[in-house]
Amino acid sequence: MSYSDPTVISNNILRRAFNDEIAISPLKLQKIMYFVASEYAKVTEEQLFEERFEAWRYGPVLRSVYREFQPFGGYPITKYATQDALGNSFGVNESTNPELRVALDKVWAATRDLGAIKLYKLTHAENSAWDRARKNEQRFIDPNDVTIDDTYQNELMLPPYTASPESPSRVNGDVGE
């Protein structure tokens, strides 16, 4: 299943960060979004987002997520992405997509205690999807390259994918206040 609005998934990541009292900057969020998208695509053979990652100087970026959290600059994000005219924020109900829940949990566990610069450096690895796009002077990262990118996996010590439908969802619907 592809999501048209990546900020909804960003709310699922932010829920984890806020619950665990982990500071997360926009740069760190972008890199986690990339790793989640890559892990999800490896398992489902589907892209997580309809929007394509762009190959910016500091790594893969989803423009909609950048615009949403740009006001925070290099500082920790303190609020969810706003989704409707009333100011309510929503995340994906992970119980309806166990592959997404597993990808989010796996990547969050591997990245939660790492800094944004460390994650940025991982996305810049030789032969990463970002590296290939930059070398070819492409604005967008090829979605197939996102899927096959494994340049970060050893460094993050990601466990192999296993679906666990019984696991409780950490974000159910509304994540607003």
C-alpha positions, 0 to 999 in steps of 0.5 A, spaced: 500 500 500 502 506 498 501 512 502 499 519 498 501 523 504 508 521 507 506 526 513 501 521 516 507 516 516 512 521 519 506 522 525 507 514 526 515 515 527 514 522 531 509 518 536 515 513 537 519 519 539 515 522 543 513 516 547 520 514 548 522 522 550 527 522 544 529 528 540 528 528 533 530 533 528 527 534 521 534 531 518 533 525 523 526 524 521 527 524 513 533 519 514 528 514 518 523 515 513 528 513 508 530 507 511 522 505 513 521 506 506 526 502 503 525 496 508 518 496 507 519 496 499 524 490 500 518 486 504 512 488 500 515 489 493 511 496 493 513 503 494 511 506 501 510 513 498 507 515 492 511 521 493 518 520 490 525 521 495 529 527 492 537 527 492 538 533 496 545 535 499 544 532 506 541 525 503 534 523 501 528 528 502 521 527 501 519 535 500 512 534 503 515 532 510 521 537 509 515 543 508 511 541 514 517 541 519 522 546 516 520 551 521 524 547 526 530 547 522 536 543 526 532 543 533 527 537 535 520 537 532 515 538 538 509 537 534 505 532 529 504 534 522 497 537 522 492 533 517 486 537 517 483 544 517 481 543 525 488 542 526 487 534 528 493 530 526 493 523 524 497 517 523 496 510 520 493 505 524 498 500 524 494 494 525 491 494 518 498 494 515 503 489 519 508 490 514 509 497 515 508 496 523 514 491 523 518 496 518 517 502 523 519 498 529 525 495 526 528 502 523 526 505 530 529 500 534 535 501 530 536 509 529 532 512 535 539 513 539 543 515 533 544 522 531 542 525 525 549 526 522 550 519 523 544 517 519 545 522 514 552 519 513 549 512 512 545 515 506 551 517 503 554 510 503 558 508 496 552 505 491 546 507 496 540 510 492 542 517 494 549 516 491 547 513 485 542 519 484 547 524 485 552 521 481 547 521 475 545 528 477 538 526 478 533 530 482 529 524 484 532 517 487 529 511 483 524 508 487 527 501 485 534 503 488 530 505 494 528 498 494 534 494 493 539 499 497 542 495 503 548 500 504 545 502 511 543 495 513 549 492 516 551 499 520 544 499 523 544 491 525 537 491 522 534 484 524 531 480 518 524 481 517 518 477 520 511 479 520 508 479 527 500 480 526 499 479 533 503 485 535 500 491 538 499 497 534 503 503 537 499 508 533 491 507 532 488 513 528 488 520 531 495 522 534 493 529 536 492 532 542 
